[in-house]
Amino acid sequence: MLQQAEPQESESQKSVNQTSLCVVSSQSPYRGQSAREALDAALVSASYDLPTSLLLMGDGVYQLVDHQDPSQLPRKNLLAMFKSLELYGIETVYVDSESLDERGLEPEQLLPVYTLLEGDGVATFLATQKKVLNF
């Protein structure tokens, strides 16, 4: 009786399976296109089944402030994109607690889709990532 061989992963498939990507967004949501581009990069990489995470630091923490109304600006509200991240496989958005403190923001003011990284948590988290994109 013939045995069927197990499918072999190509070298490119192996490298993709062993790669993780963290997209770091440090720009405010409606100052230029950086915040939108960071979200787009995270969504695209996750749509290709690349383990992807999103880290908000600096002014990037403003992206999660709940009840934003950019209707007076020529920009779309980014909160809708954050609400859809889980559909693409991005289950957690990480937020730098020091950035919140520096801006006088409380965790309760943010859309509840994040994990707070405190102290050395940001450095420890980034050290576990294979690739990091900064926006």
Secondary structure, DSSP 4 states (H G I P E B T S, - for coil): -PPPPPPPPPHHHHHHHT--EEEEE-S-TTSSSHHHHHHHHHHHHHHTT--EEEEE-GGGGGGGBSS--GGGTTS--THHHHHHGGGGT---EEEEHHHHHHTT--GGGB-S-EEEE-TTHHHHHHHT-SEEEE-
